[in-house]
Amino acid sequence: MTADEGIDAGHRPQAGGPVDEVAGGRPRTGGTVGHGGSRPRAVVVGGGLAGVTTALQLAEAGVRVTLLEGRPRLGGLAFSFKRGDLTVDNGQHVYLRCCTAYRWFLERIGGAHLAPVQPRLDVPVLDVGHPRGPRLGRLRRTALPVPLHLAQSLAGYPHLSLAERASVARAALALKKLDPADPALDGIDFATWLGRHGQSPRAVEALWDLVGVATLNATAPHASMGLAAMVFKTGLLSEPGAADIGWAHVPLGELHDTLAGKALDSLGVRVELRTKAERITRTHDGRWAVQVPGETLEADTVVLAVPQRETRELLPDGALDDPDRLLDIGSAPILNLHVVYDRKVLRQPFFTALGSPVQWVFDRTESSGLTGGGQYLAVSQSAAQDDIDEPVAVLRERYLPELERLLPAARGAGIRDFFVTRERTATFAPTPGVGRLRPGARTHAPGLHLAGAWTATGWPATMEGAVRSGFSAAGAALSALGRRYDHPLQEAA
């Protein structure tokens, strides 16, 4: 998906600035792809998680792969850049234990130990809007079987009344019976379903949206019930440890660019950074020609692993029944606020908030390389339509007092740095009806396939969905080439 990759502290870096410095770039290798050799050739357009996964799978199956990426680095929307001595992630990205595809990806690139999963789900939830003062609750699981694994946590959850906790339990049991793939669920919004099942506005705020906004990038009224059911049923109601949270303890660029690049290099994948596909056409013998600046790449199969609008621009006529439907898949923003304090103000690795515009706060001190004391916090704001275009000064004035309200230790602390990263098109919008717009990996054009978190993975726009789309595209491409494909998650697929 496209990204506004700027860092915003009242200005944006120019070309050759912080983003380019950390990304560097791999040298161009190889020559013009032609007919020589018996191994089939593939071009993968897009170097995000979907494209990298596709390229890895194709190369491991013996295909000669060229990967094109317009940016100066791999990783798509999960990347890092330099700001002075800090290495900064553009935003906070997490995954769950149930994200088996992304966990495969981490293992495959040799980075699983750098992005561990917490032993058991434990989410501190701080409510500063309670009339009797701030209250801290926790969403925790036990080792008991589903749904008892959350029963103790729900029974003692201080942010809901006893009646609301009982109603949440009933709604969870009803949700467990749903089939997320049912097209009827895609046609209604999550809020309507919650209302039908007796969920109060407080229950929606303090539980359902607490999880849903972070995973769907939309509040309940704007989220497809099908996608919401998939998130909650898979993450909270499939197995006890499914919702345990994992996140990178190193800069994302170390995983999605450096280690991913090494994995591609080891398989002989030709990686072309700062290189955009300009046009895709059929050759006289029915193969594909991908035009890039100064070169034409010929291939037996092509995978478009780029955002939906860019995909629409590159699609040849007849590839989809109604390619303009791709343009009906909307996008949703994510805003990240970065604050460097002159002292430690947060003891937990992360927490989430109620009664405040602040959503999730993560300690990124160690991973950023911050030295000389102090603490670096990243504030992740999903479904940020109201704030995404606000000036830095306005966001600073709005959010720093909120952090002081949430964190007493921040009161009076010095601010070494405050800056903002904005992803205006961070994810596809998971609105009701989006399911019918999402295409599968196959197109009507033989040898042309699609990948990306926005395609029909069954998942919302997550790193998990991106990797799964890469599996689907690689499988479709290899099948069309007459090659066997062993799905990495065959038992789970």
Order of alpha helices (4+ residues) and beta strands (2+ residues): beta-alpha-beta-alpha-beta-beta-beta-beta-alpha-beta-beta-alpha-alpha-alpha-alpha-alpha-alpha-beta-alpha-beta-beta-beta-beta-beta-alpha-beta-beta-beta-alpha-beta-alpha-beta-beta-alpha
